[in-house]
Amino acid sequence: MNKDKIKVGIVGGAGYTGGELLRLLLNHPAVELVFVHSNSQANKPIYTIHTDLFGDTNMVFTADLNQDIDLVFLCLGHGDSSVFLQEYAFGKSVKIIDLSQDFRLKKDDNPFVYGLPELNREQLKKANYIANPGCFATAIQLALLPLAAQQALPSTVHIQAVTGSTGAGQGLASTSHFSWRANNLSVYKAFTHQHLGEIGESLHQLQPETKTALKFIPERGDFARGIFVSAILESTLSLTALQTMYTQYYESHPFTHFSEEAIHLKQVINTNKCLISVEKHHNDVLITSTLDNLLKGASGQAVQNMNLLFGLEEKTGLNLKASAF
């Protein structure tokens, strides 16, 4: 094994987030991928599940867990990571980045740092355990953090956000079949989506005096990957002031960019970027944000957190080309 590289394992490597993480880590210049764990696919070549990796790796999925690693990514289903860590203990020197929702909310006994670099960059550099944010949560928080940092969030924000079918995971469901999803649009979990808790905690971290009600309507879109958020709120700040606020907040963050022009989904697909734009009509403000739910909304952000954790340049292994068309 190369002692100069970060030795990494993946638990739960057969799903969408595990597969996307594999693609990134196999090409990461500072990583040695030691194992990819999957109980359901053990002993099968990785390329039999992630067929686009045929010719890129001859690794096989394993049911065994190698302790000789520096970092493990948990790409398990929601509720499964906490059970897994109760049943299996890694050594104290092994750092953990969990991509489920199990450790995102603050509790007295929760040792995980919330892994949104645009909010907690310095804490992440010193963390042992990181809870990677949700995809909707990342897109919505990045749309609102600059306002919260200036104590400028109003009491209510209305949010509509559309996600691609990969956001539902790889398991089949009636609403993820192509014949149902194609040429279709639907609302789900209106006002009750599970990401609201972590969004609320992050906004409260920056603006503790005002509790903002988030009226969130998630929608299923007729596309495979990506999230597009439209957040509407009232503000007396001028458009110029808002543009300055967003530009200054994100000027030191390499993946989140403010655009004075209208943004669209294809600008970010297959990248770790989030783009944000603001419009103002009288006192009504529209904030749009867009990202790839499998990259900046999941596996790309996990690698970004790994880079921070091990003192690497934040963009290492994440200089990805947008699909564009």
N, C-alpha and C positions, 0 to 999 in steps of 0.2 A: 504494500500500500504506500502511496505517496504521502509522506509525513508533512509536506508543505501545503497540502490541500485539506479542505474541510471534509471530513468523512461523514456522509449523510445517509440516513435510511428513511424510507417512506413506508408508513403503515396505511393500508387501504389504497393501493395503487391502481386498482382496476376501473375506477369511476372517472367522471369527467375531470374533477379537480386533480385527482392523482395522476391522470394521463397528461394534463397540461403541465403539472409540476415536473413530471418525467422529461417532457420535451425541453423544458427550460434547464433542468439540472444536467442533462446529458451534454448540453452545449455550454455549460457555465465553466469559465476558465479556472475557477478556484475551488471546484467541487469534485470529489470522488464519490460516486454513488455506490454505496456498499451493498444495499439490499432494497428490494421492493416487495413488501409483504402483502399477501392477499390469501385469505383462507379459501375463498371460493375458486381461485385460479392457480393455486399452488402447483409448482412444477411445470407449468405451461410457459412457453416463451412469451415475453412481453408483447412481441409484435403480433401474436395471435389475437390479442384483445385490442391493442392500439395499433391497428394495421398500417398506419402511416409511418410507424417506426421500423418497418421491415427494411433491413439493410443498414439501419443506424445502430442497432444493439442486438446482441445475442443473449442478454440477461434473461433469466427466468424469474417468475414470481416464486416467492418462498413462503412457507408457513413458519419458518424459524426467524428469530430476532437476534441479530448480532449486536452484542454490547459494545464492540470496539468501534464506536462512532462518536462524533462530536455533537451531532444534532439529529433529531428525528422530527419529521413532519407527520402529523396525524391528519389523514384525509378520510376520516370516518364519518358516518351519518350522525346527525344531531342526536345527542343522548348516548352515543356509543363511545365517544372519547373518554368521558368520565368513568364509564364502566371498565373500559380497557385499562386505564391507569390504576384502577383499584385492583385489577387482576394481575397486572404486569408492571414491575418497577424497573425503570432504567437507572443506571448509576447516577450519582449526584452530579457528576461532571457533564452529563448529557443534557444539552439544552433542548427545549421542546417548543415547536410552533404548531398550534392546533388550529385547524381550519373549520371546525364545527362551531356551533353557538354555545357550547357547554360552559365556557369560562369567560365569556365576554362581559358579563354584568359584575359590578363591584360587590364583593362580599368580604367580610372581615377575614375569612379563612381562604380567600382566593389569591394565590401567589402569581397569577398571570397578569401581565401588563397588556393593556388594550393596544392592538397593533395597527393604529392609524398613524403613519409617520408624520403627516401634516398636523397632527395634534400632539403626539407624544414622542417625537424623534429622540430627544435626549434620554428619556426613560428607557426607550427600546435598546439603546446602545449598551445599557447596563443590565438588561433583563436576563433571567434564566429561563423564564417561560413566557410565551407570547400567545395571546388569543387574537387570531386574525379576524378582522371585521367581516361582516356580511356584505354581500354585493350591493343590495339596495341601500344598506346603511352607509357604505362608503360613498356612493354617488350622492346621497342626500346630505350627508354631513359636509362633504366638500363644497356643496352648493351653499351651505349656511354658516360654516365656521367663521368666515371673515366678519359677518354681521355680529355673531355672538362675541367675537373677540373685542369688538368695539361697543358692546352692550347695546346693540342696535336691533336685536331681534324683537319683533312685536309679540303680542300675546297669542296670536294665531297665525299659522302658516298653512296654506292649502297646497297639497302636493299630489300630482298625478305622475306615475312612473310606469313605463312599459319595459318588460323584460323578455328576452328570448327564451326559447324552449330549453336550452341547456341549464337555465337557472333552476329547473325542476329536478335535476339529477338524471342519472342514466337509467334508473328503474322505470319500467313502463307504467303509465297511468292513462286514464281515458283522455285527459287533457293534454297529453304529450304525444299522442299518435299524430302522424303527419296528416292523415285524412281529416282529423278534427281541427288541427292547428292551422292548416293552410287556408288562406282567405278568411281568417277568423280573428276576432278580438273579444276578450272577455275580462271582467273584473273578478278578483278573488281577494278574500281576507280584507275587505274594505274596513278601514279604521282600526283593524286589530292585528296587523302584520307583526310577526315576531321580532323584526328588526327595530321596532319603535323604541324598545327599552334601551338598547345601546345608543341609538341616536340621541335620545333624551339625556342620557348620562353625559355624553360628550358635550352637548350644548350647555348643559348645566355646569360643566367643568369650567367653561369660559365665561358664561353669563349666569352666575348663581342667583342673582337677585330676581330674575324674571323667569317664571315657568311658562314656556311656550307650548301651546297646544298644537300638535301636528295632525292635521286632517289628511291622512294618507290613503290614497286610492291606488293600489297596485293593479297592473293589467298584464295579461299574457299577450304577447305580440306574435305576429306571423313571420318570425325569423329565428335563426338558431342561437345567435349570441349577441350580447350587448344590452345596455340599459340606457334609456333616455328619460331624464327627470325634468318636469316642469313644476317649479315652486312659485306660488303667488302670495304676495304679502303687501302690506301698506307701509310706506315710508315717506317721510318728508325730505330725506336726503336727496340731493341732486344726482342726476345720472353721472356727472363727472366725479362727484364724491364717491359714489358707489364703485365706479371703475377704478379709481385710485385705491380704494380700500382693498379690492380684490387683487389688483396687481401687486400691491405691496405685501399682502399676506402670503402670496404664493411665489414671490420672486426668488426665494431661497430653496424652493421645493422643485426637484427636477422633473417630476411627472405630472404635476397639476398646473394647467396653464389657463390664463384668462384671455378670452378673445373678445374684441369689440365687434366682431362680425358674428352673424348667426352660425351656430355649430350644427353638425349632423353626425349620425352614428358611424358612418364609414370612415370618419377621420380617426377613430380610436380602435376599431376592430383589429385584433391581433397585435395590440400594443398594451403597454402598462400605463398609458396616459389617461388622464381625466381632463376634459375640456369644459370650461364654464363660460357662460355669457349672460349679460344682464340687459334688459330693456325696461324702460319706464314710461308710463302713460299717466299723466297727472300724478296722483300719489300711489298708483298701482305699480308694483315692481314684479317683473317676471324674471326668474333666475332659471336658466337651463343648464344642465350638466349631463355629460355622457361618458361612458366608459365600457370596456369589455368586461362582462361579468365573470369570465373565467381567468382574467389576467389581473388588472387593477382591482377587480372585485373579488379575487380569490388567490390563485396560485402565483400570479405575478407579484402581488403585494406581499405574499409570504416570502418570496425570494428577496424582495426589497428589504423586508424585515431581517432576513438572514444576513444580507450585506451589512446592514447597520450593526447587527449583533456581533459580527466578526471583524469590524473595522474596515470593511471594503468600501470602495467608492459606490455610492448608492445605486448607480445605474449599471453596475457590473452584471453582464449576462442578460440584460433587459433592453438592449438597443434593438428593438423589434420594428419591423416594417409594417405599416398599416396596409390593409387589403386594398383600400382606395376605390376599387371598382370590381 
